[in-house]
Amino acid sequence: MKRVVVGLSGGVDSSVAAYLLQQQGYEVIGLFMKNWHDDSVTISNECPWLEDSNDAMLVAEKLGIPFQVVDLSEEYKERIVNYMFYEYERGRTPNPDVLCNREIKFDVFMKIALDLGADFVATGHYCRRTVTSDDNGKEVYQLKAGVDIHKDQSYFLCQLSQEQLAKALFPIGELTKPEVREIAKELDLVTAEKKDSQGLCFIGKVRLPEFLQQKLQPKEGVIVQVPKDYNAYQQEVPVFKNKEAELAFYAQKYEYSIDSGKTVAKHQGAHYFTKGQRKGLAVGGTQEPLFVIETDVEENIIYAGEGKQHPGLYRKVLFVANEELHWVRKDLALNIGQTLEVSARIRYRQPLEKATLYQVANGMYVAFNNPQSAIQEGQFVAWYAKEELLGSGVIA
């Protein structure tokens, strides 16, 4: 009998995942990841992990499977939280959930599971793992979107490797959320009606400004409102000698200075804000809300534009450096000079957008057919062929 360790989060999805694996004949063990108890940095005033771990234990009891709590808080602080502080300080926007899956669930946690003699690790993600063959007939794992397009979580797993996928199972990927809840109701699981968690994986809701202020000191600066007709390139669009020069031009960040518009307010630190953000600016007197269109952490200036259609919010091209490129399907990785038409997204739940990948010597350009709002350095771009996630990278 194959043994599988399920990451029981105390939610309905992982609860049903454990049940389905039982029904498929696996020997199932439930583990709850405790990722936070550092009093020097408070992630949330609430303490959801206590309630969640209790719910996970009740589910395990109901299903009759062994259960224990594993403390991964040291690794979580080192690999996820410290990284978050580091990235925000540089004016970038990390995605801790993508990192949590790569670094914690399918690395640290997976090693614990394998040490327990597990053949697989399972989670309650809405995605699917299938098997195909490459051109040489070698077995290759595919990461596909979940059947429930409203809940598809493949984006969060965009950094997984073939080695990690080989040991991963996603039992609810073929189900919709209503179907998962129905199964939980029929089993009378305590998690059947529980709301989905909204915060960091296995931690809960985070009040980001308060969280960041614990390590990143407040520093007063100004908010500059940039008019819609401002030439953010600060120059005429040149005649390009080749496609790579054109892509490099359009992938660059827009250039602003304190003279780009009028100073409308003050803020307490550019490193607390991210591109596309509307809340927290506290600037009134405009017809439409102001959005952050750029942050300059060196000069401590926030540049804002009026309305979600402000041209400063939109770009069509982004760049991923080679060291940040990750192919789930290594057999499909591009060589220098090659291109590939894909669908791509730059954030979770964003509809997939048509794009073209261009591999160059030092990295890869992702050129979207349509301009994308708030392309943010530090976030992950993921690209797909139909429903299969092929790879991802950190936006430079």
N, C-alpha and C positions, 0 to 999 in steps of 0.2 A: 504494500500500500504506500503510495506517494504521500509525503508529509509536506504540508504548506503552512507557513506562518502568515497570518492575516494581521495587517496593521489596523487594529480596531480603534477608531477615533472617538467612539461614543456617538457617532451619527448613524443615520439610517442606511446610508450607502454601504459602508463597510460591514454593518450588521448583516445585511442581506447577502453581501459578497461571501461572508463566512458560511452562511446557511447554504448557499448554492454550491459551494465547494464540498460541503458535507454530503449534499445530495449526489454529487458527482463521484463520491467514493474516496475522497481524500481524507487523510488524517489531519485535522485542523487544530492549530494552536493560535490563540488570540494574544497579541501583545499590544499594549498601549504605550505610545511614546510620550514621555514627560520631557518637554523641551524647554521649560522655563521655570526657574525659581531663584533668580538672581535679584536680591533686594536692592542692589546698588543701581540697577536700571529697571524701572518699572515699565513693563510693556503695556499693562492695562490695570485699571483700578479693580476690574472684575477678576475673578479667578476661575475662568471657565474650565480649566483642565481638571479641577477637582470633581466638578459635576460630570464632565465628559468621561473621566476614568471610571467613575462610579457606574455610569450608564453602560460603558463598555463591559464592565464586570458583570452587570445584570444580564446583558445579552449573552455573554459567554456561559453564564450559569444556565440560562434558558436553553441554549443549544447543547449544553453538556460538554463544553470543550475546555481544556486547560487555559488559564489566563494569568498573565502577570504584567506588571508595569516595568518598563525599562527607562532608566534615566539617561537621556541624551543631551541634557541641558548644557554640559560643558562643550560638547561638539557643536551644538546649535549656536551658542554664543560666539565661538571661535570662527565658524565657517559662514554663518548667516548674518548675525547681528553686527559683528565687527565690520563685515563687508558692507552692510547697509550704511553704517556711519561713514565709512571711508568713501563710498560712492557719492552720498549726499554732500559730503564736504567738498567734493570735486565738482559739484554742480551737475551730477548725473543722477539718473533715476533707476535704481536696481529693481529686479523682480525677485523678491525673496522666495516666492512659491516655486518658481522654476528651479532655483538653487536648492531649496529644501528637498525637492524630489531627487535631484542629481546627487547631492552631498549627504543627505540624511537618510531619507527613506530607502533609496536604492544603492546606498553605499554603507554607511555605518549600521543602519538597521538591518540591511540585507546580510551583512557579515555576521551579526548576532544570530539571525535566523539560520544561516548556513551552519554556524557552530552548534545550533540546536538539532542539527541533522535534517534540516528542511531541504526539500528539493526545489521549492519555489517560495517566492514572497508574493502575496496578493494585497491589493488595495481596492478601495471603492471608487476608483476613477471611471468616468464615463469615456472609455476609449477601448480599442480592440487591438489584440496582438495576433497576427496571422503569420504563416510561414510560406515563403516562396523560395525560388532558386535563382542564383545569379547566372551570368552567361557561361560560367564554368561548371554549372551544376551544383555549386556549393549552397547549402541551406542558409537562407537569410531571413531574419525576422523583420516583419513590417509593423509599424505603429500606425494605426488607423483611427479616424474620428469615431466617436461613439455614435450609435444609431440615433440617439436622441440629440438632434442638432441644437436644441436649446440648452443642453447641458454638456455638450462635447468638451472634454478637458485635455485633449491631446496636446494642446499648446503648452500646458504646464509640464508635460513630459518631453518637451522638445530637445532636451539635452541628454536624454538617455542613450546609452551605447548598445551595441549588439550583445555585449557580454551581460549587461543589466537586463535587457529584454529577454534573453535566453532563460532567465530565472524568474521572470515576472508573469503574473496572471491578473487579468482584469475581468472578473466574473460578471459584472453588471453592464459591460459595454454593449451588449446586444439588447438591453432593456431601456425603456423610457423611465423617467422619474416617477410618473404615476404608477407604472407597473411595479417599480421597486417599493413604493409606499404600500401598495396593495398587498404585496407578499409579506411585508413587515406587519401589516394589520392582521392578516390571517394567522400569523405566528404569535400575535399579541406581544410583539417586542416593544420595550419601553421607548425605543427610538422612532417608532412608526410615524408619529406626528411631529417629531422634533424639527425645528427650523434648521435650514442649512447654515453652516458657519460662514461668516463673512470675512473673517480676519486672516492672519498669517496661519500657515498650516500647523495644526495641532497646538496653536496658542490662543487664537481668538482675535477679537476686534482690537485694533491698535489706533490710538489717537496720535497720529504721526507727528504733528508739531511738538506736542508735549514730550513725546518719546525722543525726538531728535535734540530737543533743548537740554536734555540731561547730559549729553556729551558734546554737542556743538554749541558754542557760546553765542548768545544774541549779539548782533552787531548792526547798529542802525545804518540804514542806507536809504536811497530814494527809489521811487517808482516813476518811471518815465513812460508817458503815454505816447505811442508812436502812431501817427496818422496813417490811414489806409493807403494813401497814395505815395508813401515813402518808398524810395528805391533801396530795398534791403541789400542789393548786391553792390551798391555804391559805385556802380560802373555800368557802362553799356554792355550788353551780352556780346562777347567776342565771337569772331569766326573761329570755329574749332578745327584743328588740324586732323583730328581723328575722333572716333567714338569715345575712346577712353578719356580724352581731354574734356569732351562734352559732359560725360558722366561725372568726372571729378569736379567740374564747375558746379553742376546742379546738386551735388551731394554736400557741398560745403555749407556750413552754418551761415545764416544771414548776419550781416555786420551792422551793429548799432553802436552809437556812442551817446553820451549824455545830451548831446545836441540834436539827437534824432527826433526829439519831440519835446513835449512840455512835462516838467516835473509836477506830478499831481498828488503825491503823498509820500509817506515814509514807511519803511518796513523794518523788521527786526533781524533780518538775515536772509540774503539771497539763497543760501543753502537750504532753507526750509521750504522752498518753492520748487515747483516743477512745471515744465512746459505744458500748456493746455489747462492749467489750474484756473478755476474761477473763484472758488471760495477762499476767504482769508485776505483778500486784497484790501477790503474795507475802503473802497473808493466809490463815492456816489456822484450824482450829477451828470451821468451819461445816459443816452437814450437806450443803449444796449449794455449788458454787463461787460466788464473788462475781463480779458483772459491774459494769462502770462504767455507771451510769445517767445521770450528768451530770458535766461538768467546769466548774469556775469558775476561769478563768485570772486574773481580777482578784484574787480572794482566795486563789488557788492551793490550792483544795480539790477533792478528788475525792470524789464521792458514789457509793457502791456499794450494790448490792442483792443479796440471796441468791437464787440460782436464775434460770434463763432465763425463768421466768414472772413475775418481779417486775413489778408494775404500772408501776413507774417506767421500764421499758424501752419501754413501748408508748404510741403515740399514733395517732389515726385521721386527723388533718388536718395538712397542711403548707402553707407559703406560699412562693410564688416572686414576687419583686418584678419589676415590668415590665422593668427594665433587664437582668434575668437571664433573661427569657423568650425562648425560641428555637423558632420553628416551622420544621421542615423543609418542611412543607406550608403555606406562608404563605397559600395560598388557603383554608385551612380554619381560620385563626386566629379566635379568638372575639372578639366585641365585648363591651363592658361590659354586664353583665346576662345574657349568654348562658351556657348550661351545655352540657356534652358528657359523655356516658357513655363511658368508655374502659377499657382495661386498662393498668396502670402498674407500674413497678418502681423501687425506689430504690437498687438495687445490681445488679451483674452476676451472672447466674445465679440471681437470685431469681425464683421463678415469678411470672408476671404475675398481678396482683391487680385485681379490679374496683374502679373508682373513678369519681368524678364531678369534672369540672373546673368551677370557678365563676370567671368573669372579673369582676373588680371594677375600680374606678378606678385603684388603685395596684398591681395585680398579679393573681395568680391563686391560688386555693385548690385544692388537690387533696385531696378527701375520700375516703378508702378505705372500702369496705364493712366490712372487718375491720381491727382495730388492727394496726399495723406495728411490728416490733421495731427499735429503735435508729435512728429517723429522725435523721440527723446533718446539722447545718448545714454547708454547703460541698459536700456530695455532690450528684449529679445525679439528678433524678427524670425518667424518660422515659415517655411515654404512647403507646399504640398503639390502632389500630383493627384488630382481628383481627391479622394478621401484619405490618401496616405501621406503622412508627414515624413518628408525626406531629410530635412535638416534644419538647422537654426544657427543663429549667431548673435553676438552682442553688437548693438549699433554703436559705431565709433563716433 
